[in-house]
């Protein structure tokens, strides 16, 4: 497949990019190399090959999720610039 200036311009528009001069030529060459590589991959016989779902056969060993208190309520509010009994006080951010 031949990559034209129109194709590069269309892809650049979709990606919200701008290419000019040497950079546009470089992108065109890169895209042509990518297309050539993909065409080479299309030639590979993949009949009987199962799709790869995971990259390894390893199983994730996760720790048990145990809730524990690391900071008490009082410690969390201790250095708050403004607080109201049990809560942080912040400036109003929404208006009705």
N, C-alpha and C positions, 0 to 999 in steps of 0.2 A: 504494500500500500504506500502510495506516495503522499507525503505530508506537504500540503500546500500552505501558502500564507493565510488563506482563508480559514483553514482548519486551525492553525496556530492562533489566529485572531479570535476565532470562536471560543477555543479553549481558554485563552487568556481572558476573554470577556466573562465566561462562566466562573472563572477563578478570581475575577476582579484583579487581574494583573495587567501590567503594561510592559511590552517588550519592544525595543527598537534597535535597529542596526545590528551590531555583532551579537548582541544578546538574543535577538530574534532568530538569527542564523544558528546560534548554538542550541537554542531550544528546539528548532526544527531538526537538527542533526540528532539530538538526544531522543526525540520522539520517534524518528525513523529507526534508530538502533533498538528502541524498546519494541516497536512493531515487528521488526525483523526477528528479535528474540522470541516474541510471542508466536510468530508464525512457525519458528523452529520447534517450539513446544507443542504446537498443534500436530506436528508430524509424529510425535511419540505415541506408540501404541499403548493405551491405558486400559485395554479390555482385561477384565479380571482383577483389576487393582481396586481395592476398596478405598473409599475416600478417607482421608486423614482427619480424624476428629480432634485428637489431642496430640501434642508434640512428643509426649513421653508416656510410658506406662506407669509412671510413678503415681502414687495415691497421696493426696494431701493429708498430712497428719495434723489435725487442728487441736488446739487445747480446748478444754471444756470451758464454756462461757460461764464464769462465776461472777456475780455482782458483788462488789465490795466498795466500801466507802473510803475514798482516798483523801478527800478534803471535806471537812465538816461544813455545815451551813454557816456557822459563825466565822470560820476561817475564810470562806469565800467572800463574805461581806465585809470583813475587817478593813480592807484597803479600798473599798469602793468610795468614789468621791461623793456620791449621793446614794442613800439607801432609805428604805421605808419598811421598818420592822423586818420582814422576811424577803424583800425584793430589792433589786437594783432599780434606781430611779434614772431614767434617761429622758432627753428632750423628746417632745412629741414629733413624730416623723410623718404621721398621716393627718390629713385634714378632711373634714366632712363637707 
